Amino acid sequence: MVYRKRGDRSKILLNSGDILILDILTQYRDEITMERLSKMLKLNPLSERTHVDRLMNFKFITKSKVKGENKFILNITELGEEVLKIFGKSGEK
């Protein structure tokens, strides 16, 4: 077993929360804001930002600002859809 020191992070690519976010984004295209996603998943903003940033870094989702408002819309990319087919429930349909 490998023990991590305090502050070390796991090198895991995706976790169940990330897959759940990808699944939600496929169901609600062009409709999910950061705030709505946070309420749907009952996540605090810091946890949500961690998941969203990780998914954006891997190019699985995109985040675009709503003009004239302080809101961001999240969308899944083609790469994100392929990953969801492999790891998620949507791939079983």
Gaussian input, Z-matrix of N, CA and C with variables (Angstrom, degrees):
# hf/3-21g

backbone

0 1
 N
 C     1     B1
 C     2     B2     1     A1
 N     3     B3     2     A2     1     D1
 C     4     B4     3     A3     2     D2
 C     5     B5     4     A4     3     D3
 N     6     B6     5     A5     4     D4
 C     7     B7     6     A6     5     D5
 C     8     B8     7     A7     6     D6
 N     9     B9     8     A8     7     D7
 C    10    B10     9     A9     8     D8
 C    11    B11    10    A10     9     D9
 N    12    B12    11    A11    10    D10
 C    13    B13    12    A12    11    D11
 C    14    B14    13    A13    12    D12
 N    15    B15    14    A14    13    D13
 C    16    B16    15    A15    14    D14
 C    17    B17    16    A16    15    D15
 N    18    B18    17    A17    16    D16
 C    19    B19    18    A18    17    D17
 C    20    B20    19    A19    18    D18
 N    21    B21    20    A20    19    D19
 C    22    B22    21    A21    20    D20
 C    23    B23    22    A22    21    D21
 N    24    B24    23    A23    22    D22
 C    25    B25    24    A24    23    D23
 C    26    B26    25    A25    24    D24
 N    27    B27    26    A26    25    D25
 C    28    B28    27    A27    26    D26
 C    29    B29    28    A28    27    D27
 N    30    B30    29    A29    28    D28
 C    31    B31    30    A30    29    D29
 C    32    B32    31    A31    30    D30
 N    33    B33    32    A32    31    D31
 C    34    B34    33    A33    32    D32
 C    35    B35    34    A34    33    D33
 N    36    B36    35    A35    34    D34
 C    37    B37    36    A36    35    D35
 C    38    B38    37    A37    36    D36
 N    39    B39    38    A38    37    D37
 C    40    B40    39    A39    38    D38
 C    41    B41    40    A40    39    D39
 N    42    B42    41    A41    40    D40
 C    43    B43    42    A42    41    D41
 C    44    B44    43    A43    42    D42
 N    45    B45    44    A44    43    D43
 C    46    B46    45    A45    44    D44
 C    47    B47    46    A46    45    D45
 N    48    B48    47    A47    46    D46
 C    49    B49    48    A48    47    D47
 C    50    B50    49    A49    48    D48
 N    51    B51    50    A50    49    D49
 C    52    B52    51    A51    50    D50
 C    53    B53    52    A52    51    D51
 N    54    B54    53    A53    52    D52
 C    55    B55    54    A54    53    D53
 C    56    B56    55    A55    54    D54
 N    57    B57    56    A56    55    D55
 C    58    B58    57    A57    56    D56
 C    59    B59    58    A58    57    D57
 N    60    B60    59    A59    58    D58
 C    61    B61    60    A60    59    D59
 C    62    B62    61    A61    60    D60
 N    63    B63    62    A62    61    D61
 C    64    B64    63    A63    62    D62
 C    65    B65    64    A64    63    D63
 N    66    B66    65    A65    64    D64
 C    67    B67    66    A66    65    D65
 C    68    B68    67    A67    66    D66
 N    69    B69    68    A68    67    D67
 C    70    B70    69    A69    68    D68
 C    71    B71    70    A70    69    D69
 N    72    B72    71    A71    70    D70
 C    73    B73    72    A72    71    D71
 C    74    B74    73    A73    72    D72
 N    75    B75    74    A74    73    D73
 C    76    B76    75    A75    74    D74
 C    77    B77    76    A76    75    D75
 N    78    B78    77    A77    76    D76
 C    79    B79    78    A78    77    D77
 C    80    B80    79    A79    78    D78
 N    81    B81    80    A80    79    D79
 C    82    B82    81    A81    80    D80
 C    83    B83    82    A82    81    D81
 N    84    B84    83    A83    82    D82
 C    85    B85    84    A84    83    D83
 C    86    B86    85    A85    84    D84
 N    87    B87    86    A86    85    D85
 C    88    B88    87    A87    86    D86
 C    89    B89    88    A88    87    D87
 N    90    B90    89    A89    88    D88
 C    91    B91    90    A90    89    D89
 C    92    B92    91    A91    90    D90
 N    93    B93    92    A92    91    D91
 C    94    B94    93    A93    92    D92
 C    95    B95    94    A94    93    D93
 N    96    B96    95    A95    94    D94
 C    97    B97    96    A96    95    D95
 C    98    B98    97    A97    96    D96
 N    99    B99    98    A98    97    D97
 C   100   B100    99    A99    98    D98
 C   101   B101   100   A100    99    D99
 N   102   B102   101   A101   100   D100
 C   103   B103   102   A102   101   D101
 C   104   B104   103   A103   102   D102
 N   105   B105   104   A104   103   D103
 C   106   B106   105   A105   104   D104
 C   107   B107   106   A106   105   D105
 N   108   B108   107   A107   106   D106
 C   109   B109   108   A108   107   D107
 C   110   B110   109   A109   108   D108
 N   111   B111   110   A110   109   D109
 C   112   B112   111   A111   110   D110
 C   113   B113   112   A112   111   D111
 N   114   B114   113   A113   112   D112
 C   115   B115   114   A114   113   D113
 C   116   B116   115   A115   114   D114
 N   117   B117   116   A116   115   D115
 C   118   B118   117   A117   116   D116
 C   119   B119   118   A118   117   D117
 N   120   B120   119   A119   118   D118
 C   121   B121   120   A120   119   D119
 C   122   B122   121   A121   120   D120
 N   123   B123   122   A122   121   D121
 C   124   B124   123   A123   122   D122
 C   125   B125   124   A124   123   D123
 N   126   B126   125   A125   124   D124
 C   127   B127   126   A126   125   D125
 C   128   B128   127   A127   126   D126
 N   129   B129   128   A128   127   D127
 C   130   B130   129   A129   128   D128
 C   131   B131   130   A130   129   D129
 N   132   B132   131   A131   130   D130
 C   133   B133   132   A132   131   D131
 C   134   B134   133   A133   132   D132
 N   135   B135   134   A134   133   D133
 C   136   B136   135   A135   134   D134
 C   137   B137   136   A136   135   D135
 N   138   B138   137   A137   136   D136
 C   139   B139   138   A138   137   D137
 C   140   B140   139   A139   138   D138
 N   141   B141   140   A140   139   D139
 C   142   B142   141   A141   140   D140
 C   143   B143   142   A142   141   D141
 N   144   B144   143   A143   142   D142
 C   145   B145   144   A144   143   D143
 C   146   B146   145   A145   144   D144
 N   147   B147   146   A146   145   D145
 C   148   B148   147   A147   146   D146
 C   149   B149   148   A148   147   D147
 N   150   B150   149   A149   148   D148
 C   151   B151   150   A150   149   D149
 C   152   B152   151   A151   150   D150
 N   153   B153   152   A152   151   D151
 C   154   B154   153   A153   152   D152
 C   155   B155   154   A154   153   D153
 N   156   B156   155   A155   154   D154
 C   157   B157   156   A156   155   D155
 C   158   B158   157   A157   156   D156
 N   159   B159   158   A158   157   D157
 C   160   B160   159   A159   158   D158
 C   161   B161   160   A160   159   D159
 N   162   B162   161   A161   160   D160
 C   163   B163   162   A162   161   D161
 C   164   B164   163   A163   162   D162
 N   165   B165   164   A164   163   D163
 C   166   B166   165   A165   164   D164
 C   167   B167   166   A166   165   D165
 N   168   B168   167   A167   166   D166
 C   169   B169   168   A168   167   D167
 C   170   B170   169   A169   168   D168
 N   171   B171   170   A170   169   D169
 C   172   B172   171   A171   170   D170
 C   173   B173   172   A172   171   D171
 N   174   B174   173   A173   172   D172
 C   175   B175   174   A174   173   D173
 C   176   B176   175   A175   174   D174
 N   177   B177   176   A176   175   D175
 C   178   B178   177   A177   176   D176
 C   179   B179   178   A178   177   D177
 N   180   B180   179   A179   178   D178
 C   181   B181   180   A180   179   D179
 C   182   B182   181   A181   180   D180
 N   183   B183   182   A182   181   D181
 C   184   B184   183   A183   182   D182
 C   185   B185   184   A184   183   D183
 N   186   B186   185   A185   184   D184
 C   187   B187   186   A186   185   D185
 C   188   B188   187   A187   186   D186
 N   189   B189   188   A188   187   D187
 C   190   B190   189   A189   188   D188
 C   191   B191   190   A190   189   D189
 N   192   B192   191   A191   190   D190
 C   193   B193   192   A192   191   D191
 C   194   B194   193   A193   192   D192
 N   195   B195   194   A194   193   D193
 C   196   B196   195   A195   194   D194
 C   197   B197   196   A196   195   D195
 N   198   B198   197   A197   196   D196
 C   199   B199   198   A198   197   D197
 C   200   B200   199   A199   198   D198
 N   201   B201   200   A200   199   D199
 C   202   B202   201   A201   200   D200
 C   203   B203   202   A202   201   D201
 N   204   B204   203   A203   202   D202
 C   205   B205   204   A204   203   D203
 C   206   B206   205   A205   204   D204
 N   207   B207   206   A206   205   D205
 C   208   B208   207   A207   206   D206
 C   209   B209   208   A208   207   D207
 N   210   B210   209   A209   208   D208
 C   211   B211   210   A210   209   D209
 C   212   B212   211   A211   210   D210
 N   213   B213   212   A212   211   D211
 C   214   B214   213   A213   212   D212
 C   215   B215   214   A214   213   D213
 N   216   B216   215   A215   214   D214
 C   217   B217   216   A216   215   D215
 C   218   B218   217   A217   216   D216
 N   219   B219   218   A218   217   D217
 C   220   B220   219   A219   218   D218
 C   221   B221   220   A220   219   D219
 N   222   B222   221   A221   220   D220
 C   223   B223   222   A222   221   D221
 C   224   B224   223   A223   222   D222
 N   225   B225   224   A224   223   D223
 C   226   B226   225   A225   224   D224
 C   227   B227   226   A226   225   D225
 N   228   B228   227   A227   226   D226
 C   229   B229   228   A228   227   D227
 C   230   B230   229   A229   228   D228
 N   231   B231   230   A230   229   D229
 C   232   B232   231   A231   230   D230
 C   233   B233   232   A232   231   D231
 N   234   B234   233   A233   232   D232
 C   235   B235   234   A234   233   D233
 C   236   B236   235   A235   234   D234
 N   237   B237   236   A236   235   D235
 C   238   B238   237   A237   236   D236
 C   239   B239   238   A238   237   D237
 N   240   B240   239   A239   238   D238
 C   241   B241   240   A240   239   D239
 C   242   B242   241   A241   240   D240
 N   243   B243   242   A242   241   D241
 C   244   B244   243   A243   242   D242
 C   245   B245   244   A244   243   D243
 N   246   B246   245   A245   244   D244
 C   247   B247   246   A246   245   D245
 C   248   B248   247   A247   246   D246
 N   249   B249   248   A248   247   D247
 C   250   B250   249   A249   248   D248
 C   251   B251   250   A250   249   D249
 N   252   B252   251   A251   250   D250
 C   253   B253   252   A252   251   D251
 C   254   B254   253   A253   252   D252
 N   255   B255   254   A254   253   D253
 C   256   B256   255   A255   254   D254
 C   257   B257   256   A256   255   D255
 N   258   B258   257   A257   256   D256
 C   259   B259   258   A258   257   D257
 C   260   B260   259   A259   258   D258
 N   261   B261   260   A260   259   D259
 C   262   B262   261   A261   260   D260
 C   263   B263   262   A262   261   D261
 N   264   B264   263   A263   262   D262
 C   265   B265   264   A264   263   D263
 C   266   B266   265   A265   264   D264
 N   267   B267   266   A266   265   D265
 C   268   B268   267   A267   266   D266
 C   269   B269   268   A268   267   D267
 N   270   B270   269   A269   268   D268
 C   271   B271   270   A270   269   D269
 C   272   B272   271   A271   270   D270
 N   273   B273   272   A272   271   D271
 C   274   B274   273   A273   272   D272
 C   275   B275   274   A274   273   D273
 N   276   B276   275   A275   274   D274
 C   277   B277   276   A276   275   D275
 C   278   B278   277   A277   276   D276

   B1=1.4403
   B2=1.5198
   B3=1.3074
   B4=1.4578
   B5=1.5179
   B6=1.3016
   B7=1.4537
   B8=1.5173
   B9=1.3325
   B10=1.4556
   B11=1.5159
   B12=1.3050
   B13=1.4533
   B14=1.5195
   B15=1.2916
   B16=1.4562
   B17=1.5272
   B18=1.3280
   B19=1.4576
   B20=1.5146
   B21=1.3367
   B22=1.4636
   B23=1.5140
   B24=1.3230
   B25=1.4529
   B26=1.5116
   B27=1.2983
   B28=1.4560
   B29=1.5227
   B30=1.3079
   B31=1.4547
   B32=1.5233
   B33=1.3237
   B34=1.4539
   B35=1.5307
   B36=1.3180
   B37=1.4588
   B38=1.5175
   B39=1.3118
   B40=1.4593
   B41=1.5208
   B42=1.3164
   B43=1.4594
   B44=1.5268
   B45=1.3032
   B46=1.4638
   B47=1.5221
   B48=1.3247
   B49=1.4685
   B50=1.5190
   B51=1.3254
   B52=1.4634
   B53=1.5284
   B54=1.3312
   B55=1.4635
   B56=1.5210
   B57=1.3282
   B58=1.4595
   B59=1.5314
   B60=1.3168
   B61=1.4665
   B62=1.5205
   B63=1.3233
   B64=1.4660
   B65=1.5255
   B66=1.3106
   B67=1.4568
   B68=1.5324
   B69=1.3095
   B70=1.4722
   B71=1.5230
   B72=1.3226
   B73=1.4658
   B74=1.5224
   B75=1.3264
   B76=1.4651
   B77=1.5203
   B78=1.3166
   B79=1.4614
   B80=1.5236
   B81=1.3150
   B82=1.4650
   B83=1.5234
   B84=1.2993
   B85=1.4709
   B86=1.5354
   B87=1.3183
   B88=1.4703
   B89=1.5234
   B90=1.3124
   B91=1.4618
   B92=1.5216
   B93=1.3153
   B94=1.4675
   B95=1.5257
   B96=1.3234
   B97=1.4631
   B98=1.5286
   B99=1.2987
   B100=1.4700
   B101=1.5354
   B102=1.3210
   B103=1.4681
   B104=1.5332
   B105=1.3253
   B106=1.4689
   B107=1.5307
   B108=1.3208
   B109=1.4611
   B110=1.5255
   B111=1.3220
   B112=1.4553
   B113=1.5299
   B114=1.3301
   B115=1.4684
   B116=1.5207
   B117=1.3384
   B118=1.4613
   B119=1.5282
   B120=1.3239
   B121=1.4615
   B122=1.5236
   B123=1.3285
   B124=1.4701
   B125=1.5223
   B126=1.3369
   B127=1.4608
   B128=1.5152
   B129=1.3112
   B130=1.4545
   B131=1.5356
   B132=1.3214
   B133=1.4637
   B134=1.5296
   B135=1.3194
   B136=1.4647
   B137=1.5294
   B138=1.3163
   B139=1.4665
   B140=1.5212
   B141=1.3225
   B142=1.4649
   B143=1.5241
   B144=1.3090
   B145=1.4650
   B146=1.5231
   B147=1.3274
   B148=1.4621
   B149=1.5309
   B150=1.3275
   B151=1.4642
   B152=1.5330
   B153=1.3226
   B154=1.4693
   B155=1.5230
   B156=1.3220
   B157=1.4739
   B158=1.5240
   B159=1.3296
   B160=1.4618
   B161=1.5312
   B162=1.3281
   B163=1.4608
   B164=1.5284
   B165=1.3274
   B166=1.4696
   B167=1.5244
   B168=1.3245
   B169=1.4633
   B170=1.5253
   B171=1.3292
   B172=1.4574
   B173=1.5256
   B174=1.3506
   B175=1.4745
   B176=1.5349
   B177=1.3385
   B178=1.4559
   B179=1.5215
   B180=1.3467
   B181=1.4638
   B182=1.5248
   B183=1.3320
   B184=1.4642
   B185=1.5248
   B186=1.3165
   B187=1.4564
   B188=1.5229
   B189=1.3305
   B190=1.4650
   B191=1.5254
   B192=1.3296
   B193=1.4625
   B194=1.5164
   B195=1.3305
   B196=1.4588
   B197=1.5173
   B198=1.3197
   B199=1.4621
   B200=1.5265
   B201=1.3129
   B202=1.4555
   B203=1.5200
   B204=1.3048
   B205=1.4618
   B206=1.5289
   B207=1.3026
   B208=1.4564
   B209=1.5330
   B210=1.3492
   B211=1.4605
   B212=1.5139
   B213=1.3257
   B214=1.4506
   B215=1.5215
   B216=1.3344
   B217=1.4575
   B218=1.5303
   B219=1.3317
   B220=1.4583
   B221=1.5223
   B222=1.3159
   B223=1.4610
   B224=1.5187
   B225=1.3169
   B226=1.4552
   B227=1.5271
   B228=1.3194
   B229=1.4634
   B230=1.5302
   B231=1.3218
   B232=1.4659
   B233=1.5358
   B234=1.3213
   B235=1.4627
   B236=1.5306
   B237=1.3104
   B238=1.4671
   B239=1.5179
   B240=1.3336
   B241=1.4665
   B242=1.5221
   B243=1.3251
   B244=1.4648
   B245=1.5247
   B246=1.3215
   B247=1.4616
   B248=1.5274
   B249=1.3173
   B250=1.4598
   B251=1.5228
   B252=1.3158
   B253=1.4595
   B254=1.5327
   B255=1.3162
   B256=1.4607
   B257=1.5317
   B258=1.3294
   B259=1.4552
   B260=1.5211
   B261=1.3133
   B262=1.4505
   B263=1.4971
   B264=1.3128
   B265=1.4584
   B266=1.5223
   B267=1.3235
   B268=1.4605
   B269=1.5178
   B270=1.3157
   B271=1.4517
   B272=1.5143
   B273=1.3430
   B274=1.4518
   B275=1.5121
   B276=1.3209
   B277=1.4679
   B278=1.4977
   A1=108.84
   A2=115.82
   A3=121.32
   A4=108.95
   A5=115.90
   A6=120.40
   A7=109.36
   A8=115.26
   A9=119.94
   A10=109.54
   A11=115.09
   A12=120.14
   A13=108.64
   A14=115.98
   A15=121.01
   A16=109.35
   A17=116.37
   A18=121.12
   A19=113.65
   A20=117.93
   A21=120.66
   A22=109.29
   A23=115.50
   A24=120.64
   A25=110.71
   A26=114.19
   A27=120.36
   A28=109.28
   A29=117.03
   A30=121.54
   A31=110.83
   A32=117.15
   A33=122.02
   A34=109.49
   A35=116.58
   A36=121.27
   A37=111.00
   A38=117.94
   A39=123.00
   A40=109.95
   A41=115.69
   A42=119.08
   A43=108.45
   A44=117.39
   A45=120.92
   A46=112.15
   A47=117.72
   A48=120.78
   A49=111.97
   A50=116.59
   A51=120.86
   A52=110.92
   A53=116.43
   A54=120.89
   A55=109.88
   A56=117.30
   A57=121.41
   A58=110.97
   A59=117.40
   A60=121.37
   A61=110.19
   A62=117.65
   A63=120.73
   A64=110.53
   A65=117.44
   A66=121.81
   A67=110.91
   A68=117.27
   A69=121.51
   A70=110.26
   A71=117.23
   A72=120.05
   A73=112.46
   A74=118.53
   A75=119.80
   A76=110.73
   A77=117.05
   A78=120.91
   A79=112.59
   A80=117.68
   A81=122.78
   A82=110.36
   A83=117.65
   A84=121.31
   A85=110.52
   A86=115.26
   A87=123.62
   A88=113.71
   A89=118.15
   A90=120.28
   A91=114.19
   A92=118.54
   A93=120.81
   A94=110.82
   A95=114.29
   A96=120.17
   A97=107.65
   A98=114.98
   A99=120.00
   A100=109.62
   A101=116.95
   A102=121.42
   A103=111.17
   A104=116.68
   A105=120.10
   A106=110.99
   A107=116.44
   A108=120.26
   A109=110.64
   A110=116.11
   A111=121.38
   A112=110.85
   A113=116.67
   A114=120.37
   A115=111.62
   A116=117.52
   A117=121.04
   A118=111.59
   A119=115.91
   A120=121.03
   A121=113.31
   A122=116.34
   A123=121.88
   A124=111.23
   A125=114.87
   A126=121.60
   A127=109.72
   A128=116.73
   A129=118.09
   A130=107.77
   A131=117.91
   A132=120.70
   A133=114.95
   A134=118.23
   A135=120.41
   A136=111.15
   A137=117.30
   A138=120.64
   A139=110.74
   A140=116.05
   A141=120.16
   A142=110.90
   A143=116.44
   A144=120.78
   A145=111.43
   A146=117.19
   A147=121.17
   A148=110.38
   A149=116.98
   A150=121.03
   A151=110.94
   A152=116.88
   A153=121.19
   A154=110.81
   A155=116.90
   A156=119.71
   A157=111.48
   A158=117.01
   A159=120.66
   A160=110.22
   A161=117.10
   A162=120.90
   A163=111.42
   A164=117.24
   A165=120.62
   A166=110.86
   A167=118.03
   A168=121.25
   A169=111.69
   A170=116.49
   A171=120.55
   A172=112.78
   A173=116.57
   A174=122.93
   A175=112.30
   A176=117.22
   A177=121.24
   A178=111.29
   A179=117.13
   A180=121.90
   A181=109.60
   A182=114.67
   A183=121.04
   A184=108.01
   A185=115.61
   A186=122.15
   A187=107.13
   A188=116.75
   A189=119.65
   A190=109.47
   A191=115.11
   A192=121.73
   A193=110.31
   A194=116.33
   A195=122.01
   A196=107.53
   A197=116.47
   A198=121.78
   A199=110.81
   A200=115.86
   A201=122.16
   A202=115.27
   A203=118.04
   A204=121.03
   A205=109.86
   A206=115.45
   A207=120.35
   A208=109.45
   A209=115.93
   A210=122.14
   A211=109.56
   A212=115.23
   A213=121.80
   A214=108.95
   A215=115.86
   A216=122.23
   A217=107.86
   A218=116.01
   A219=121.63
   A220=109.66
   A221=116.91
   A222=122.56
   A223=109.66
   A224=115.53
   A225=121.39
   A226=109.12
   A227=117.59
   A228=122.48
   A229=109.34
   A230=116.23
   A231=120.29
   A232=110.59
   A233=115.44
   A234=119.75
   A235=110.32
   A236=116.30
   A237=121.01
   A238=112.06
   A239=116.78
   A240=120.60
   A241=111.20
   A242=116.65
   A243=120.21
   A244=111.12
   A245=116.66
   A246=121.10
   A247=109.50
   A248=116.77
   A249=120.78
   A250=111.39
   A251=117.36
   A252=120.41
   A253=110.85
   A254=116.08
   A255=120.31
   A256=111.27
   A257=117.29
   A258=121.27
   A259=115.11
   A260=118.41
   A261=120.30
   A262=115.96
   A263=114.00
   A264=121.61
   A265=112.00
   A266=117.21
   A267=120.60
   A268=112.01
   A269=117.36
   A270=121.47
   A271=112.94
   A272=117.45
   A273=121.43
   A274=112.68
   A275=118.62
   A276=122.31
   A277=111.60
   D1=139.50
   D2=179.01
   D3=-98.37
   D4=126.68
   D5=177.63
   D6=-100.66
   D7=134.37
   D8=177.71
   D9=-96.42
   D10=147.78
   D11=174.45
   D12=-81.22
   D13=162.34
   D14=179.23
   D15=-58.61
   D16=129.72
   D17=-179.57
   D18=94.90
   D19=-17.53
   D20=176.79
   D21=-70.72
   D22=148.83
   D23=179.92
   D24=-115.17
   D25=152.02
   D26=176.50
   D27=-70.89
   D28=152.40
   D29=178.64
   D30=-97.18
   D31=24.17
   D32=-179.75
   D33=-67.84
   D34=139.65
   D35=-178.75
   D36=-77.37
   D37=-54.02
   D38=-179.73
   D39=-134.71
   D40=151.08
   D41=172.27
   D42=-123.80
   D43=-179.42
   D44=-174.93
   D45=-62.60
   D46=-32.27
   D47=176.93
   D48=-64.57
   D49=-39.99
   D50=178.36
   D51=-64.63
   D52=-42.03
   D53=179.35
   D54=-65.17
   D55=-39.74
   D56=178.23
   D57=-62.72
   D58=-40.72
   D59=177.66
   D60=-63.54
   D61=-44.76
   D62=178.24
   D63=-61.09
   D64=-40.50
   D65=179.69
   D66=-64.12
   D67=-43.02
   D68=178.52
   D69=-63.90
   D70=-41.02
   D71=-178.68
   D72=-66.94
   D73=-26.67
   D74=176.04
   D75=-74.86
   D76=-29.29
   D77=-179.38
   D78=-78.94
   D79=-34.30
   D80=-175.44
   D81=-120.69
   D82=70.48
   D83=-178.93
   D84=-68.26
   D85=136.43
   D86=177.95
   D87=58.86
   D88=21.05
   D89=-178.27
   D90=-124.48
   D91=-19.97
   D92=-171.34
   D93=-89.73
   D94=121.26
   D95=172.98
   D96=-97.25
   D97=166.35
   D98=177.78
   D99=-58.38
   D100=-42.85
   D101=-177.91
   D102=-65.07
   D103=-43.57
   D104=-179.58
   D105=-65.63
   D106=-41.17
   D107=178.24
   D108=-61.34
   D109=-42.07
   D110=179.20
   D111=-60.70
   D112=-41.80
   D113=178.98
   D114=-70.05
   D115=-39.24
   D116=-179.57
   D117=-63.18
   D118=-41.67
   D119=-176.33
   D120=-93.45
   D121=-5.92
   D122=-177.25
   D123=55.55
   D124=46.54
   D125=178.29
   D126=-102.02
   D127=147.39
   D128=171.23
   D129=-77.12
   D130=156.55
   D131=-175.03
   D132=-56.65
   D133=-34.92
   D134=-179.74
   D135=-67.55
   D136=-43.85
   D137=177.70
   D138=-64.02
   D139=-43.09
   D140=178.86
   D141=-60.31
   D142=-45.49
   D143=-179.68
   D144=-61.83
   D145=-37.54
   D146=177.94
   D147=-61.85
   D148=-47.44
   D149=179.11
   D150=-63.67
   D151=-47.32
   D152=-177.37
   D153=-64.27
   D154=-42.95
   D155=178.99
   D156=-62.26
   D157=-41.50
   D158=179.22
   D159=-63.13
   D160=-44.92
   D161=-179.83
   D162=-66.22
   D163=-35.19
   D164=177.35
   D165=-69.94
   D166=-39.40
   D167=179.58
   D168=-62.29
   D169=-35.08
   D170=178.25
   D171=-86.67
   D172=2.74
   D173=178.55
   D174=64.69
   D175=31.69
   D176=177.23
   D177=-89.03
   D178=-24.57
   D179=176.96
   D180=-138.33
   D181=164.41
   D182=173.13
   D183=-123.92
   D184=155.88
   D185=178.96
   D186=-129.79
   D187=122.52
   D188=-179.76
   D189=-125.48
   D190=140.95
   D191=-177.66
   D192=-78.73
   D193=138.03
   D194=174.68
   D195=-79.20
   D196=128.53
   D197=-175.97
   D198=-61.46
   D199=128.77
   D200=175.86
   D201=78.20
   D202=2.59
   D203=179.58
   D204=-131.61
   D205=164.37
   D206=177.23
   D207=-96.99
   D208=54.26
   D209=-179.45
   D210=-128.98
   D211=153.18
   D212=176.99
   D213=-127.37
   D214=134.58
   D215=176.65
   D216=-98.22
   D217=134.54
   D218=178.80
   D219=-104.08
   D220=137.60
   D221=176.77
   D222=-136.40
   D223=147.05
   D224=177.75
   D225=-85.76
   D226=143.93
   D227=178.14
   D228=-93.91
   D229=173.09
   D230=177.31
   D231=-61.55
   D232=-40.00
   D233=177.86
   D234=-62.36
   D235=-41.15
   D236=177.51
   D237=-62.67
   D238=-38.16
   D239=177.73
   D240=-65.63
   D241=-39.40
   D242=178.28
   D243=-65.79
   D244=-40.71
   D245=178.11
   D246=-64.09
   D247=-40.21
   D248=179.35
   D249=-65.09
   D250=-36.50
   D251=176.87
   D252=-62.10
   D253=-36.44
   D254=-178.73
   D255=-76.17
   D256=-46.83
   D257=-171.63
   D258=-102.18
   D259=-19.18
   D260=-170.60
   D261=-103.28
   D262=176.69
   D263=179.67
   D264=-71.16
   D265=-28.38
   D266=-178.68
   D267=-62.99
   D268=-27.75
   D269=179.59
   D270=-71.15
   D271=-15.00
   D272=-178.49
   D273=-86.16
   D274=-11.66
   D275=-176.26
   D276=-70.97

